[in-house]
Amino acid sequence: MSVLAPYLEKNRREAGCDEAGRGCYAGPVFAAAVILPADFHHPLLNDSKQVSEKNREILRPLIEKEAIAFAVATASVDEIDTINILQASYLAMHRAIKSLKKKPAFLLIDGNRFKPYPKINHQCVIKGDGKFASIAAASILAKTYRDEYMLRIHPEFPQYGWNRNKGYGTATHRNALEKHGLSPHHRRSFNILPGQIKLF
């Protein structure tokens, strides 16, 4: 497992930011912003996609307890369909940053693009959730909060299997879409079922 850097610049309050659910067919996009102490370390911490569900659930309360500040925010399905998924991802990140109890001096953003946040400089880091502890922590929070949300709405529309696929376009999910059409939680702008949109 890779060793995660504790910061980009020493003695600067940096917030790591990441999102979850950008490629999903259903549900909001979630984003998290996390400011960690410079000495924070946990052997399980890594990019959330490299961490098992069990270990993500172990890490989440540890991150929340040890973080100097953290926040999780969303952009809704309606917002995704109105402004597109990329802009909605930025919106969710901005909301998470704004909700931090302590203001960061700098932002570390997972990925290669970002809409600048007012009055706080940033740096985009490709695959940053596998390079910086704060981004990895943000990826864990965004992922666990989003998974929890999808589990919560699963009983409304159990036919789509959100308790297993969390809204991603698995074969089971796609087959259910062909059979049952779209639910109110599906992103219409993704053109999942061209010419076959059916409302509940």
Secondary structure, DSSP 4 states (H G I P E B T S, - for coil): -PPPBS-SSTTS-EEEEEEE-TT-SBS-EEEEEEE--TT---TT-S-GGGS-HHHHHHHHHHHHHH-SEEEEEEE-HHHHHHH-HHHHHHHHHHHHHHH-SS--SEEEEESS--PPBTTBEEEEETTGGGTBHHHHHHHHHHHHHHHHHHHHHGGGSGGG-HHHHTT---HHHHHHHHHH---TTB-GGG-SSTT-----
